[in-house]
Amino acid sequence: MIGIIYGSSMGNTEEAAQFLGENLGLENEVLNICDIDAQKINSFDKLIFGTSTWGSGDLQDDWDAFDFSALKLSGKTAAFFGMGDSESYSDEYCNGMAKLYDAVVAQGAKPVGEVSTDGYTFDGSDAVRNGKFIGLALDADNESDKTEGRILAWIEQIKPFFA
């Protein structure tokens, strides 16, 4: 069973998480971080984490209030997706995903699911490491027409790690 855990304030990250869960083709549970605790997250061996980015690159509020130190993720597989605004916040595009990634990986998770920056337009992002996004970057405000295609392509990329 795969845990798809997201934090969403306006509904875009929730929609992406639901679409991901419906199209993954593997048994999963889609959960809002505001409804669960670290113990629930720890019960999964494979996880997909999602967040939106707020302000000048901050985590979504429910993730921001979460106690990551309670996570026990050593050796567990984790993939990440994030929502950002590539036009209005072009310098901090999907920085929330980078903060979530760093907090989860610090608790022992093994990250998978890097994505090429090809086809994206932005000025800067903490979520780009070694020339690639650390996970799937999405923009429901300016590129909603690309969201489903990007998620479906990413599913094919990460599926071998979750099967």
Secondary structure, 3 states (H helix, E strand, C coil): CEEEEEECCCCHHHHHHHHHHHHCCCCEEEEEHHHCCHHHHHCCCEEEEEEEEECCCEECHHHHCCCHHHCCCCCCEEEEEEECCCCCCHHHCCHHHHHHHHHHHCCCCEECCCEECCCCCCCCCCCEECCEECCEEECCCCCHHHHHHHHHHHHHHHHHHHC
